[in-house]
């Protein structure tokens, strides 16, 4: 056995460039497979993490502009949602809507406590807002139904806003009153979120904002969660029915998708998951072909090795060496090359995914109304990395087997005559 390892070492030492190029093809195949899988997993994990923070059975409705003439009215009309639309959402769809709410905003409001102040947008919401958006109560409570019903003057501040207003005096914000444009609001909660980088919003009850700031019956958007809509087809049917009801309120064509915009997270999720599946398949296909290139490289090098050592094998057989020993020599050399360089590629690939996690794992991308993580845990299961490496080793062994069998069939007299 020692002689065998010495022969393999001597062969590799005499053919450094050839061995390096063969090993590089193997290592590169493993490295690229792990990096591609890691990058794909990073995108998929980020999407799943973002989706888990919001109710997938939620729909947001935004006003738009008509794109079709209807009932004597021209296209291009602005559609403004109002309280009637919110009431109809709850009244006409009791079997498909769990809980409905709305949003309304008042921008650029100075909020002060003592000598400190911040300029924020006031956002009037319903209690269900935290179910559909990544807003988490960090201290105290959020808006409740009693606040909506009684139009209470309560406010929920971002933790960073609270630090500005109360940090210097080391005062507990809960229960304190802040001045917002001449109106006193009691702080009942603090919130944190995963999206907005700046704490530029404070939440108050929807009914309070609508009343105090004279918004009439208008609203910015409607938010509700659904039930019993488990397929994309069911959601499409519901959306068509919903447009028909809202269209009757505002006299627009129910088939006019521009009049109101429905952001259905469930259908968006299904479509995104289908895209993620295609991405994962594409990554595996590219990775497998990269591995195959490494296997082909090993096979070609083994063929060249057999050709170059034909004379040597002839001498061995003339001196009484058995075909099995020659077969074993070539196969072990193939296994050694694929194992060593496969392991190097695996370690390098895992290191690259860890670097991607450190470099890009906390980056976000602006998605319009919110920010979302671009990458999250772009790593590969160590089991998959090991399986890929073992697969390449087995394939490399088979790649060396065919040239080895060819070498064992060479007649000594023919081998001795070879150049």
C-alpha positions, 0 to 999 in steps of 0.5 A: 500500500505504501508503494502505491501511495508513493507511485501516485505521489511521484506521478502527481509530482511529475505532472504538476500542471496537468494535476492542477488543471484537473483539480481546478476543474473539479474544485471549480465545479463544486465551488460554483454549485455551492455559490449558486445554490447559496445565492439562490437560497439567499434570495428565496430566504429573504422573500420567505422572511419578508412574507412571514412578517405579513398576512398572506391572506391580506389585500390592500386596495388603492385608488387609481384612474379609470382607463375605460369610458363607462356609462357616459363618463370619460376615461382618466377620472380619478377614483377616491376611496371613501368610508362607503367602500370600507363598509361595503367591504365588510357588508357584501363579503362577510363570508370571505372577509375576516377583518377590514380596516383603512388607512389615512395620512396627515403629513409633516406634523411637528410632534413635541415634548418639552423642548424636543420635537420631531417632524412626522407623518401621522398615519390613521389606521385600524387594529388590523394594520399590524397583521398585514404590515411589518409593524411590531409593538415593542412596548405598550399597545397598538390601536384597538377597536375602542380607540376607533369607536371613541375617536381617542387621541392616542398615539404610537411612536417609533422607538427612535422618535421616542428616544429623541423626544424623551431620551434626554430626560430619561422619561418613560414615554408611555402615558405621557402627552405629546403635542402634535400641531396643537393637539395633545395625544397620549403615548400608549405604545412604541413600535418597531419595524423591519422596513423603513430605515427612518422613523418618520411615521406615528400611528393614531386611530383612523377615526381620530385622524379623519375627524380632527384633520377634516378629511371628510369620508375619504381614505387612502387605502383599504386593508382586509384579510380574507378567508376561504380563498385558498387558490389563485382562481378563487382569489381572481373570482373574489377580485372580480366581485370586489371590483364590481361592488366598488365600481357600482359606488364610483361608476367605473367599469368592473373590468377596468383594472386601473380604477382601483389597484388590488395588491393581493399578497396571496396571488403575489406569493404564489407567483413569486414562489413559482418564479423561485422554483424556476430559479432553483431549477435553473441553478441546479441545472447550471451547477450540474453541468458545471460538475459535469465539466469537472468530471469530463476533465478528470476523464480526459486527464486519465485517458492522457495518463494512460496514453503517456504511461502505456510503455510503463504499463507494458513493462509492469505486465512483462515483469508479472504485474497483474491487470488488477494492480494497474487498474487499482493504481489508476482508479486510486489516482483519480479518487485522490485528485477528485477527493482533495480538490473536491474538498478544497472546492467545497470549503471555498464555496462554503466560505464564499456563501458565509462572506455573502451572508456577512456582506449582503445579508443585511442589505435591503432594497426599496420596494416602494411602500416598504423596504425588503431584505435582498439577501437572507442567510445565503448559505447551503446545507452542509449535507448538500455540499457533502453530497455534491462532493461525494457525487463528484468523487464517485463520478471521478472514480467512474471517469478513471475506471474506463481508461484503467480498464483500457490500460489493463487490456493492453498486451505487453508486446504492444505496450513496449512498442508504444512511443 
